[in-house]
């Protein structure tokens, strides 16, 4: 048999979508109690927790932005210090090069001065040696010339003063002729 026919025979056919009225009232009261409980007790706590999280996130973002700004400032300070250090190093290198150049110039001038002193001392020594050799040569040549003249003449030329004057005059004439020849040679160049 058909279930609808059974229900129709028992009385009115009820709509299965509509619950019975006492169940509907009890359901609405229970729903209102749960809704009021959730609205009064649970919803403020949920909102408070959400607000705390939002504030923590916003505070964290503000802290992150502040930290990023501080890091940017530190980076700019670092770059400025690095640029200053580079400029200082370049200045120090330039000063060192200038000091090195001045030291080289001083050492060069000192070396030239010492060279000139050595050359002057050498010339003085050569001149002193030349004079000593000339004096020694005059004595030796004078003695040899006197001995030779004595052998030629056959007599001893004992007068030393006269002999010395004659030899000196002869050597002076030779030096004068040699100096005149050197002057002519320079003029012909």
Secondary structure, 3 states (H helix, E strand, C coil): CCHHHHHHHHCCCCCCCCCCHHHHHHHHHHHHHHHHHHHHHHHHHHHHHHHHHHHHHHHHHHHHHHHHHHHHHHHHHHHHHHHHHHHHHHHHHHHHHHHHHHHHHHHHHHHHHHHHHHHHHHHHHHHHHHHHHHHHHHHHHHHHHHHHHHHHHCCCCCCHHHHHHHHHHHHHHHHHHHHHHHHHHHHHC
